[in-house]
Amino acid sequence: MKSYSLLLLLFLIACGKPLPKLDGVDLQRWQADKNGCAGDRAASAAALARQTESLKALSEMQIVELLGKPDQHELYKRNQKFYTYYLDASARCPSPADTARQLTIRFNAMGLAKEVLVE
């Protein structure tokens, strides 16, 4: 009986939410623009902000597949994680912006995107 439960669980995980298509966001340029230094992310920030709901309930692996590795990640209490993608040139860039906007994704303990904010 336990093996059937485990098999069902693995099947449900494998059949997760499909990756969304983010209209107005060039994902290749997004992924190449680490820390927002080139300004490619800033150009698609408005389009991304309109589509944040489509990122909710995606797994960490799906987010990384879609948006690339985060510029910053933080492990918080109760196994929550935060991924940060800078939309404007961050302090790590040669010419940083005065205030860099960012996309922040909070993952719950199950590894699913629970909250997506553009700030």
PATIKE-39477 format. One record per residue: x, y, z of N, C-alpha, C, O in turn; residue number from 1; residue in one letter. Coordinates in steps of 0.02 Angstrom, whole numbers, plus 50000, padded with zeros to 5 digits. Layout:
<sites>
X;Y;Z;X;Y;Z;X;Y;Z;X;Y;Z;NUM;A
...
</sites>
This chain:
<sites>
50041;49940;50000;50000;50000;50000;50043;50063;50000;50028;50112;49966;1;M
50099;50061;50039;50143;50119;50041;50174;50133;49974;50183;50191;49955;2;K
50191;50081;49937;50222;50092;49871;50174;50125;49823;50195;50165;49781;3;S
50109;50110;49828;50060;50143;49785;50054;50217;49803;50047;50260;49759;4;Y
50055;50232;49868;50052;50302;49890;50112;50341;49865;50106;50398;49842;5;S
50171;50310;49870;50232;50343;49847;50230;50353;49771;50250;50406;49747;6;L
50206;50304;49735;50201;50310;49663;50152;50365;49643;50165;50403;49597;7;L
50096;50369;49678;50047;50421;49665;50076;50490;49679;50066;50537;49640;8;L
50113;50496;49733;50145;50560;49750;50195;50580;49697;50196;50638;49676;9;L
50237;50534;49675;50285;50549;49622;50251;50569;49557;50274;50614;49522;10;L
50197;50535;49541;50159;50552;49480;50131;50622;49484;50135;50660;49436;11;F
50102;50641;49542;50074;50707;49550;50127;50762;49546;50115;50815;49518;12;L
50185;50749;49574;50240;50797;49570;50264;50805;49499;50276;50861;49476;13;I
50270;50750;49463;50293;50752;49393;50244;50789;49348;50264;50817;49297;14;A
50181;50788;49365;50130;50820;49325;50115;50890;49351;50057;50910;49355;15;C
50166;50927;49369;50158;50994;49396;50132;51042;49344;50121;51024;49286;16;G
50124;51103;49365;50099;51156;49322;50149;51168;49265;50209;51173;49277;17;K
50125;51173;49203;50171;51185;49147;50200;51256;49150;50170;51301;49180;18;P
50257;51265;49118;50288;51331;49117;50245;51380;49077;50222;51365;49022;19;L
50233;51439;49105;50193;51489;49069;50234;51523;49014;50296;51522;49015;20;P
50200;51552;48967;50232;51594;48916;50223;51665;48940;50166;51688;48948;21;K
50277;51700;48951;50274;51769;48975;50276;51816;48915;50329;51828;48886;22;L
50218;51843;48897;50213;51888;48840;50251;51953;48854;50245;51982;48908;23;D
50290;51974;48805;50327;52037;48811;50392;52031;48849;50425;52081;48862;24;G
50412;51969;48867;50474;51958;48904;50518;51912;48861;50500;51855;48848;25;V
50576;51938;48841;50624;51897;48803;50665;51859;48856;50711;51887;48886;26;D
50649;51796;48865;50679;51757;48919;50753;51744;48909;50790;51738;48958;27;L
50776;51740;48848;50848;51731;48836;50886;51793;48858;50938;51788;48891;28;Q
50861;51851;48840;50894;51913;48861;50887;51923;48936;50934;51947;48968;29;R
50830;51904;48965;50819;51909;49037;50872;51868;49074;50905;51893;49120;30;W
50880;51805;49054;50928;51761;49088;51000;51785;49080;51040;51775;49125;31;Q
51016;51815;49024;51084;51839;49011;51100;51903;49050;51158;51920;49059;32;A
51049;51939;49071;51058;52004;49105;51065;51995;49181;51020;52014;49218;33;D
51120;51968;49203;51131;51955;49274;51133;52021;49312;51165;52069;49292;34;K
51098;52022;49368;51093;52081;49412;51064;52143;49378;51068;52197;49406;35;N
51035;52135;49320;51003;52190;49284;51052;52240;49255;51032;52296;49238;36;G
51116;52222;49250;51168;52269;49229;51159;52295;49157;51175;52353;49143;37;C
51134;52254;49112;51128;52274;49041;51064;52313;49026;51059;52344;48973;38;A
51017;52313;49072;50954;52349;49061;50901;52311;49024;50847;52337;49011;39;G
50914;52248;49005;50865;52208;48969;50805;52190;49013;50749;52186;48989;40;D
50818;52178;49076;50763;52161;49121;50718;52222;49133;50657;52214;49138;41;R
50747;52280;49138;50707;52341;49150;50658;52352;49093;50602;52376;49104;42;A
50678;52335;49032;50636;52344;48973;50573;52300;48976;50522;52318;48947;43;A
50578;52243;49009;50520;52198;49012;50487;52197;49081;50445;52154;49094;44;S
50505;52243;49125;50479;52243;49194;50403;52253;49196;50369;52219;49234;45;A
50377;52298;49155;50305;52311;49156;50266;52250;49132;50214;52233;49161;46;A
50290;52218;49079;50257;52158;49053;50258;52102;49105;50209;52065;49113;47;A
50314;52095;49140;50320;52044;49191;50274;52059;49250;50243;52013;49278;48;L
50270;52121;49270;50228;52141;49327;50155;52124;49315;50118;52108;49362;49;A
50132;52127;49252;50063;52111;49236;50049;52035;49239;49992;52014;49241;50;R
50103;51995;49239;50094;51923;49233;50120;51884;49294;50134;51824;49289;51;Q
50127;51918;49351;50154;51884;49409;50112;51825;49433;50139;51777;49461;52;T
50047;51828;49422;50002;51773;49443;50021;51707;49408;50011;51653;49436;53;E
50047;51712;49347;50064;51651;49310;50126;51615;49339;50139;51558;49323;54;S
50163;51650;49382;50222;51620;49413;50205;51584;49478;50244;51543;49502;55;L
50148;51600;49507;50128;51568;49569;50115;51493;49559;50090;51472;49507;56;K
50133;51455;49609;50125;51382;49611;50176;51345;49568;50172;51283;49562;57;A
50223;51380;49537;50277;51346;49502;50328;51323;49554;50334;51354;49607;58;L
50363;51270;49539;50415;51245;49584;50478;51287;49576;50485;51325;49529;59;S
50524;51279;49624;50589;51314;49618;50624;51297;49553;50650;51340;49519;60;E
50624;51233;49536;50657;51211;49475;50625;51241;49413;50660;51260;49365;61;M
50559;51247;49413;50525;51277;49356;50542;51352;49351;50551;51377;49295;62;Q
50546;51387;49407;50564;51457;49406;50634;51466;49378;50646;51510;49337;63;I
50680;51424;49400;50750;51428;49375;50752;51411;49301;50790;51442;49263;64;V
50713;51363;49280;50710;51346;49209;50683;51404;49168;50707;51417;49112;65;E
50634;51439;49194;50603;51494;49158;50644;51558;49161;50657;51589;49109;66;L
50665;51579;49221;50698;51644;49231;50774;51640;49240;50808;51691;49240;67;L
50801;51580;49248;50872;51572;49260;50887;51574;49335;50841;51583;49376;68;G
50950;51567;49352;50969;51569;49422;50955;51638;49451;50966;51688;49418;69;K
50932;51640;49513;50917;51705;49543;50981;51744;49557;51035;51715;49566;70;P
50975;51810;49559;51033;51852;49575;51050;51846;49649;51108;51854;49669;71;D
51000;51831;49689;51009;51825;49761;50957;51776;49787;50900;51776;49763;72;Q
50975;51735;49835;50926;51691;49866;50938;51691;49941;50995;51699;49965;73;H
50885;51681;49977;50888;51683;50050;50845;51627;50079;50788;51617;50058;74;E
50873;51591;50126;50836;51540;50162;50808;51572;50225;50846;51602;50264;75;L
50744;51567;50235;50711;51599;50291;50685;51545;50339;50693;51486;50325;76;Y
50656;51566;50393;50631;51518;50443;50576;51475;50413;50541;51495;50366;77;K
50568;51416;50442;50516;51368;50422;50524;51346;50349;50475;51334;50315;78;R
50586;51340;50327;50604;51316;50260;50575;51357;50202;50567;51332;50147;79;N
50561;51420;50214;50540;51464;50160;50603;51490;50125;50656;51498;50157;80;Q
50598;51502;50061;50653;51530;50023;50629;51592;49985;50570;51597;49968;81;K
50675;51637;49974;50661;51697;49934;50712;51700;49877;50772;51695;49889;82;F
50688;51707;49816;50730;51719;49758;50721;51792;49738;50665;51817;49736;83;Y
50776;51825;49722;50774;51894;49700;50807;51900;49632;50863;51877;49622;84;T
50772;51933;49587;50799;51950;49520;50796;52026;49515;50743;52055;49522;85;Y
50853;52058;49503;50854;52131;49496;50830;52151;49427;50851;52124;49376;86;Y
50785;52199;49426;50757;52225;49364;50799;52283;49337;50806;52292;49277;87;L
50827;52322;49383;50872;52378;49366;50941;52359;49389;50951;52312;49427;88;D
50990;52398;49367;51060;52384;49385;51069;52384;49461;51056;52434;49494;89;A
51091;52327;49488;51100;52320;49561;51167;52350;49582;51205;52374;49541;90;S
51179;52348;49646;51242;52374;49673;51302;52334;49649;51359;52358;49655;91;A
51291;52275;49622;51346;52233;49596;51367;52252;49525;51415;52224;49499;92;R
51332;52299;49495;51346;52320;49426;51397;52378;49426;51403;52414;49476;93;C
51433;52387;49370;51480;52444;49366;51445;52512;49373;51474;52557;49403;94;P
51385;52519;49346;51347;52581;49352;51279;52566;49384;51229;52560;49348;95;S
51277;52559;49450;51214;52539;49482;51162;52595;49480;51178;52654;49480;96;P
51099;52575;49480;51043;52622;49483;51037;52647;49555;51058;52614;49602;97;A
51008;52707;49563;50999;52734;49631;50955;52688;49673;50972;52672;49730;98;D
50900;52667;49645;50856;52618;49678;50838;52564;49628;50804;52578;49578;99;T
50861;52505;49639;50851;52450;49593;50786;52414;49610;50778;52387;49665;100;A
50740;52413;49561;50679;52373;49570;50698;52299;49567;50750;52281;49539;101;R
50656;52258;49597;50672;52187;49597;50608;52144;49594;50555;52165;49615;102;Q
50616;52085;49567;50565;52034;49567;50582;51987;49624;50637;51958;49625;103;L
50537;51979;49672;50549;51936;49730;50497;51880;49729;50437;51893;49722;104;T
50521;51819;49735;50478;51760;49736;50488;51724;49802;50544;51706;49819;105;I
50433;51714;49839;50436;51678;49902;50410;51608;49891;50356;51598;49864;106;R
50451;51559;49911;50432;51489;49905;50412;51462;49974;50444;51479;50024;107;F
50361;51421;49976;50340;51390;50039;50385;51330;50053;50430;51315;50015;108;N
50372;51296;50108;50412;51238;50129;50408;51181;50079;50452;51137;50078;109;A
50356;51180;50037;50349;51128;49986;50388;51145;49922;50390;51104;49876;110;M
50418;51204;49920;50457;51224;49862;50416;51254;49806;50438;51254;49748;111;G
50356;51278;49821;50313;51308;49770;50309;51383;49781;50308;51407;49837;112;L
50308;51420;49725;50303;51493;49729;50237;51513;49760;50184;51497;49733;113;A
50241;51547;49816;50180;51566;49853;50164;51640;49842;50105;51659;49840;114;K
50215;51681;49834;50205;51753;49827;50256;51779;49776;50314;51761;49778;115;E
50232;51822;49731;50275;51852;49680;50263;51927;49680;50207;51950;49669;116;V
50316;51965;49693;50310;52038;49699;50361;52072;49654;50417;52049;49647;117;L
50339;52127;49623;50385;52172;49588;50386;52235;49630;50336;52270;49636;118;V
50444;52251;49659;50450;52308;49703;50508;52351;49684;50520;52402;49716;119;E
</sites>
